[in-house]
Amino acid sequence: MPSASISTLLSSNVRIDHPMTTRSLNDCAARSMAGGALPPQELGIEHRRRRIVGVVALPLAMAFAIASGAKPEQGLYTAIVAGLLVSACGGSRVQIAGPTGAFIVILSGITAKHGIDGLQIATLMAGLILLAMGLTRLGSVIRFIPAPVIVGFTAGIGVIIFVGQWRDFFGLPAVTGDHFHQKLVHLLQVLPQMHPATTMIAVLSLLLVVGTPRVRWLQRMPGPLVALVAATAIQAVFHFDGVATIGSAFGGLPRGLPGLTLPEVTLARVLELAGPAFTIAMLGAIESLLSAVVADGMAGTRHDSNQELIGQGLANIVSPLFGGFAATGAIARTATNIRNGGNSPLAGMTHAVTLVLVVLFLAPLAANVPLAALAAILFVVAYNMSELRHFARMVRRAPRADVAILLITFALTVLTDLVVAVNIGVILAMFQFLRRMSASVEVSRQDAPDLEHELSRDGGVPSGLPPGVLVYGIDGPFFFGAVENFERALIQTHTDPRVLLIRLRRVPFMDMTGLQTLEEVIGKLKQRGVVVVLCEANARVRQKLMRAGVLATLGEGNYQDTLAEAAERCARLAQER
C-alpha cells in the first residue's frame, strides 16, 4: 500500500481471486522461469531495467527496517530472501516483495515488546499461517474487506509513520509516551530543539525525493536513491557534528551475507506471539493481494491469489532464518518493476541479486548514510500511503455510513491499535451490510388482480383465489436480518385469514434463523386456525425446509412447487373451512 494509489486499486476491474488451481511447491522453480525468455539481443537491456528495482529497494529496505526497530542490514536481507522466493513461488509474474511501510506500525510494536527475536519468531509463525491460507484456498476471501476499512487504516498508518519520523528528520531528542497522542505532544514540545544540520540534510533529501521525477534528465533515476546518495556524500565530505548516521547508530552495515540461524522457539513464546503472528499474516495477505491486483491492472496480467499466499508464506518462513523479518508484496517496487519493463519473475530475482551485490561490495559506504535522509524518504512513503485526495473524496462522496466506518477505522488506527481498528472496522462494515441487506428484503401482500392474471397465464384456477386466502411474497434472502420485516408484514394483516399462501420464488437462500422463524409462525397460525401453504421454493431452499422440519410442520400437501398447484390447494382448503 505504500507509494500506491488506492483509488487506482478501487477502480480496478481485476478480481483478486483466480480460477487457476494452486500449484504444488515442487513446481515453484519451474514456474519462475516460464514465459520470461527474451531474445539474446534484448536480454542486456532487460537486465539493466530490472536492476532499477533493486536500486529503488535499497533505501526503502533500510528505512523500513530502522522504522520497524530492526537493523538496516536486516531490511536488505529481508528484501533479498523475499524477493527471490516470492518471484519464484508466488502467484504474480511481476510482484516484488520485501519490507513495506504498512508493516512498520505492527513490527515496531512487536520489536519494542518482544525484541528482535520475538519479531522473527512471529514472522516465521505468520509465514506458516500464510502458507496454510494458500494451501486451503483462502486467497479470495481477502477481497471481502471493505474499501472504507482499507483506506482508513492505510491513512492512519501513514499518519503514524509521518509523525514517527520527526525525531530523525529534525534531529530531536528522544521522547516518551506509550500512545500516539502522548508522543505527538512531546515531539511538539521538543521541536524548538531541532538540529540545524540534520534538518538541512533532511529537507534537501525530501526535495530530491519529490523533485527528481520532475526533472526531465533525471526522470529515469529513482528519487529515493538520488536523495540517499546526495545526503551521504554531503555527510561524508563535511562530517557535520550531531548528525545521526547508520554508522553512528548501528555501526554501519556488515560486509557479507548472514548464515542460517534458527530462532529459539518455545511453546511459551509461540502462545505469546500467536496474536502478533496472525496480525502480520493478515496484513501481509491483504497488502500482497492488493499489490497483485494493482500489478494486474498495470501489466494486463492475472494472478493466482492462493499461489501468491503460498509464495508469501515461504518468504516469511525463510526470511527470519537469515536475519530478516516480515515481508510482503510492495506496490511501489512492483509498480517500478512494471514501468521499467519487468514482465517475468526474473525481474524480482534480479532485484534480489542487485541487493546481494550491494551488501557484498558497497556495505562500507553505508556508514555515512544520514538517518535524516531515510526519514525524508519515509515522509514521502507516509504521504503516498495516506492518499489524502482519495481520503477526502471518499469523505465527501461516500454514503454517510461508509464515511463513519472510514473515520472510525482511521481514528482507531492512529489512537489505539491497527488490529483493533481493522477488527472494529470490519465488524461495523458487516453490520452495515446486514442492515442494507435486511432493508432490501421485501415481504409484500399480493393483490387479487395480479394473481388472477398470473394464474390464468399459467393455466391455474380460472376464477382466481376465493375469499379468505391471503398471498404474501418474499423477495430476497430470508435470513436473520430479514425476519423482522416478515413478522411486521404478517402483523399488518389485522385479521386472520383462513389460508395464508407464502410464495418463495424469489428467495435465493434461507439461514437457520429464517427457518426457525418460519416454523414458529406456522405453528402460531395453526393455533389460531390459519392454514399456511408454501410454494415455488428453489431446490436448495426446499431441501433446507425439509431438513429443518418446516415441511412436516406445514402438513401433508401444504407445499406445492408451482403457484397454480398452490392456488388449487388453497381453494380446496378455503372451501373445507
N, C-alpha and C positions, 0 to 999 in steps of 0.2 A: 503493500500500500504506500510506502514512501515514494516520493517523486513520481506518482502516478495520478492520473485523472480518474477520480471516482465517477465523475459524470460520463467519461468515456466508457467506463465499465458498465454503468447502469443502462446506457443506451445500446450496449452490445446485444446483437441478436443471437449470439452463440451461446448454446446451453453448456452448463458446466459438466453435465453427465455425458457419457459417450457410449454408444451401443457395443463397442468392441469388448470382447471378453478379456479378463485380466490375464496377462501373460505370466508364465512361470518365472521364478527368479533365475532359472538357468538360461532364459532367453535374453537376459539383460544385455550381455555383451554383444550378442548378435544384432539386437535391435539398435544399439547405439551407432553402429556403422552403416545401417541400412539407409539407402536413399540419399546419402550425403556426398557421393562421389562427384568430383569436378574434373574437367579436362586438365591435363598437366599444365597447360599454359596459363590457366586461371587459378591454379592452386596457390601460388605465391601471393597473389593479390588477396585471395580469400583468407589466408592465414594472417596477413597483416591486418585485415579488418577485424578478425577475431581477437587479436591481441588488444585492441582498443577496449574491449570489455574487461580484460584483466587489469588494464591501466585504470579504468574507472573504479574497479572494485578495490584497488589498493588503498586509497584514502578512506573510502567508506568502511571497509572492513576494520581498519584500525580505529576509526571514530566510533563505530558501533560497539566494538569490544570495550573501549575505555568507558563509554557511557553505560555499559552493562555491568561494570565492576570487574572486568577481566583485563588481562594484559593485551597490548596492541598485537603482539605476535599471535595470540590465541584467535583473534579475529581473522588473521591471514590463514592460520591452519584450518579454521572452520570453512573459509571460502574455498580453500584448496580441496578438502575432502568432500564437502557438499557439492561443489562444482563438478567434480568427477562423477560421483555416484548418482546425483540427480540427472545429469546428462546421459549417463549410461543406462540407468534403470527407470527413469521417470516416464510419465505418460505424455509429455510435451516435447516436441522436437527442438524447440528454441528456448526453453526455460533455463535461466541462470539462477543458481541457488547460492546462498551464503547468509551471513548475519544481516539482519534488517532492522530498520528503525522501529517497526511495530513491536519488536520483542524487547526493546530497551526497558520499558517500564516494568514488565514482568521479570526479566532477568536480573535487573539491578536489585529488585526487592528480594529475589531468591538468594543472590550473592551476599547481600547485606545480612541476611538472617541465617543462611546455612553455609556460607563460604563458597569458594570456587569448586571445591569437591562436591558439595551438595548440588551446585548448578549442573555439574557434569553428570551426576547420578540421575538427576531429574531429566536431563536431556536424553540420556540413554533410555530411561523408562518411557519418555514421550515418544521416542523412536519405535519402541515396541508397540505402543498404542496405535501410532500411525500405520505401522505395518499390519496390525490386526484389522484396522479400519479398511485398509486397501484390500486385504485378502477376503474380508467379509462383504465387500462391495458396498461400502457406506459412502463412497465418494460423492454420489449425487445428493446426499442428504444436506450437505453444507449449503447448497443453493437456496434452501428454505429460510436462511437467516435474512430478515427484512432489511431493506435499504436504510431506513432511518437508524437502525441499530448500528449498521456498519459505518455510516457517515458519522454518527455520534461518537462512537468510541475511537475512530481514527482521528477525528478532530481533537478529541480530548487528549489522545496520545501526543499529537503534535504540540499542543499547549504545554504539556508536561516536559517534553523534550526541549522545547524552546526555553522555558524558564530554567530547566535543569542545567543548561549550558551557560548561563550568565556568569557563573564563577570563573570558568576557564576563559570566556570571551573577554571579560573585563579585568581579569586578574584579581578577583576579590578574595578575601579571607574565607575560611571555612565557616559555614553556617549550620545551625542546629534546627531540629524540628522533625517530628515524625510524619507530619501531614503536609500536603501541598501548600495550604494557606499559611501555615507557620513558616515554612521555608521562604515563601514569597515575601512575607513581611520582613523577615531577617535580611533577605537579599536587598530589599529596598532600603533598609536601614544602613547597610554597609556599602551601598552603591557609590556614595561620595568617595570611598577609599579605592576607587578603581586605579589600576596600574597603567600609566600613560603608554609605555612602550608596548605592553600586552594588548591594550585596546587599539593602538595604532595598527599592529600586525593583524589583529582580528578584523578590523574594518577594511583594511586593504584586501585581506583574503576573501571577505564577503563580497566586495566589489568585483573581484576577479571571478569568483564562482558565478555571480549573476551576470557579469558583463561579458565574459569570454564568448558565450554563444552569440552575442550581438555584434561582435567584430568579424567582418567578413573573412579575413585571412586567418582567423583563429577558430572558425566555426567547427572544424573537424577535431579540435582539441577539447578534451573533457575539462570543463571548468574546475571541478574539484582538484584535478591533478595540477592544473596551472597554478591554482592558489597554493596547493601544498608545496610545489617546487619553489615558487617565489618566496613564500614565507620562510621556508627552510634556508634558502640562500641568504636572505636578509639576516636571519639569526646567526647563521654560520659566519657571516662577514663581520657583523657588528657586535655579536655576543652581548646583547642587552641584559643588564642585571635584572633579576627578578622575573624574567620571562620563563614560565614553566615549559619544558620540552619533554619529549619521550625519554631523552637521556637522563634528565634530572628527576623525572617522576618514576621511571621504570627501569633505568639503567640501560636503555637502548634496546635494540632487537637482537636476539641471539642469531648467530650465523649458522644456519643448518636447519634440518628438519627434525621434528621430535620423534622419539621412539614410541613404541607401543606400550602404554601403561594402562593397567586395569584399576579403576576406582574401587575403593573398599566399600563393597555393598553389603549391608546387613539388613535383617528384617526390620529393625527399628527405624533405620534410615529410609527404607522403602515405604513404610507406613507413614513416616513423617513427610515424605516428599511426594506422596501419591497425588495430593491436590495440585501442587505446582506442576507436576508432570502432566497431568490431564489438561491444565491450562495451556501449557506450552504446545501440547498436541493439538488442541482445538484451534488455537490461534494460528499455529503453523499450517493446519489443514485449510483454514479459511483463507489465509494470505496466499498460499501456494496455488490454490484453485482459482482464486480471483486473478492472480497474476497470469495463470494459464489462459483464462478467458480473455483478458486483455491482449495477450500474445496471439490468440486465435483471431481476434478482431483485426490486429495489425498485419499478421502474416497470412491470413486466409487459410489457416490450418484447423484441425480438430484434435483435441487432446483426449486421452483416456484418463478420467478422473481417478479411477481406482488404481491404475498403474502409477499415476503421479503420487498418490499417497504411499504406495509401496516404495518408490524411489526416495521420497522424503523420509520415510521411516528408516530405511537403510542408512541414509546420510546422517540422521540423528543418532543412530546406534553406533556408527563407526567414528563420528566426529569427536566425541569425548574420549575415545580410546587413544587419540593422537593429539590431545591437548586442546581440542576445540570445545565448542558449546553449541547451543541450539541454532539451527539454520532453517531456512525456508526459501521458497521462490521469491526472488527480488524483482519487483516490477521495474524499477529504474534500470537495473542492469539488463533485464530481459528486453526492455524496450530499446536500449542502446544496441544490444546484440542484433535485433531485427533491423533497426535503422542503418546499421553498418553492414548489412548483407548476410548476417548469420542465418542459415536455413537448415541446419542439421545439428545433431548432438555434438559434432566435432567442435562447434564454437564454444560450448561450455567446457570441454576438455582443454581446449587451447587457453581459455581464460584461467583454468587451474594451473596449467604448465607455466603460464606467464608469471603467476604469483610465486610458484616454486622458484623460478629464476631470480625473482626479486629477493626472496628470502636468502637464497644461496649467495648472491653476488652484491646486493645493494644494501644489506642489513646495516652495515656500519654508518651509512649516511642518514639513517633514521634518527640518530641521537639528537640532531638539531631540529627535528620537526616540532614546531610550537603547538602546544595543546590549543592555543587560541585559534590556529588555523583549522584544526579539526572541529572546534566549536562553531566556527563560521560555516563550515560545511553542514553541520547538523542544524544550524539555523535554517538553511535552505531546505533541508530534508523535512524539518518540522513544518515549515510554511507549506510545502507541497502536500504533506500529509493532512494538514488542517483543511485544505480545499475550501478556503474562505468563500469564494464566489459560489461554489456549488452549495455550501452550507447555507449561505444567505438566501440563495434561490429556493432551496427547499423550505426554509422558514417562511418565505413569502408565499409560495405557491402550493405547498402540500396541504392536504386536509389537516384540520386542527388536531385531530387525534395523533396523526403521524408526526406533526410538529412537536407535540408534547412528548412523545416517545423519543424523538431526536434530542430534545433539550435535556430530558431526564437522563438519558444514556450519557450524553456529553458531561453533564454536571457530576454524575456519579463516577465517571472515569477520572475526572480531574480531582474531585474532593475525597473520594473513598478508594475504590479499587477497581481495576479493569474487570476482574472476574465478576464482582458484584454488579457492575454496570451492564455487562453483556447479559448476565442471567436475568436481571430485572428488566432490561430492555426487551429481551426475547419473550419473557412472561407477559409483559404489557402488550406487546405486539400480538401474542397469541390470544389474549383476552379480547383485544380489539377485533381480531379476525373472527373470533367466535361471535362477537356481538353483531358484526356485519353479516355473518352467515345466518344467524338466527333471524335477523331482520329481513333477510331475503326469502325466507321460507313463508309461503302464503298458505293459509288454511281458509278456504272461502266456500260459502254456500253457493250452489249452482242452481240457476233458475230453470223452471219447467220448460219454457220455450226452447232454450238452447239444448236441453236434454232431449226433448222430443225431436228436434231436428237431427241431432246426432244419432238417436235411436232409429229413426226412420231411414237414415242413410245406411246404417249398419244392419238393417233388417230385424230390428228388435221389436218391442211391444208397440203396436201401431198407435194405441191411444196414449202412450206415454206412461208415466207413473201415477198410481192412484193417490188420492189424498191420504195424509198420514205418513208419507215417506219423505224424508229429508235426505238430500245428497250433498256431501261435502267432498271437496277435492284438496289433496295435499300436494303442493308444488314446491319441491326442494327436498334436501336431505332431512330425514326425520331423526334428528339427534337430540342430545340432552338440551342444547341451546334453543331448540325449536319447540320443546314440549309446552312451554308457557303459551305460545301462540295457539297451539292446538286446543289446550284446555280453555283458553279465553274464547275461542270461536264457538266451542260447544256450549259454554255458559250463556252466550248471547242468543241461543235458540229460544230461551224463555220458557217454552212449553216442550214437554217430552213428546216426540213423535212415536208412532207405532213401530216404525222401522227406520233405522239410520244406515244409509249406504255411504261408505267411505271409499273414495277412488284413490288408488296408489300408483296410477300410471306414471306420474312424474316424480316419483320418489326414487332417487338413484340408490340410496342405501339407508339402513337404519342401524343405530347403535343400541346397546343394551338398555340404556335409559329410555329411549323411544319405544322399544319393545315392551318394557315393563309398564310404561305409562299407558300404552295402547291396551295392554291386557287389563290393567286396573280400570280403565274407562269402560271397557266391555263388561267387566264384572259389575260395576256400579250401575250401568244402564240396564243390565239384566235384572238387577234387584228392583228397578223401577218399572220393569215390564217392557223395556225397549229392546228390540232385537237389532243387533249390529251385523251388517253384511259388508265384507271387504271384497274388492275386485281389482283386477288389472295390475297386480304386482309383478315386477320382473322376476326372473328365475332366482336371482341372488336374494332378493328381499323375501320371496316366498319361502325359500329354504330356511331363512332365519326365522320367519314366522312359525314355521313348523317345528324347528328345533327348540324355540323358546316356549312352545306350548300355546301360542296365541290362537292357532287354528283349532286346537282342541277346545279352548275356552269359547270360541265362536259357536261351535256346534256343527254337526254334520250338514253339509250343503250351504253353509253361510259364507263360503269363499267361492268366488267364481272368477274365471280367467278373463272374461270379456264383460263389457258394460251391458250388452244385450242379455246375456245369461243372468247377470246380477239383477237387471231390471225385472226379468220374469220371476226370479226368486223373490224379490221384494213385493211384487204384485200378489203372488200366492200368499206370502206371509201376512200382508195387509188384509186380504180377504178372510184369512183364518182368524184374525184378531178382531 
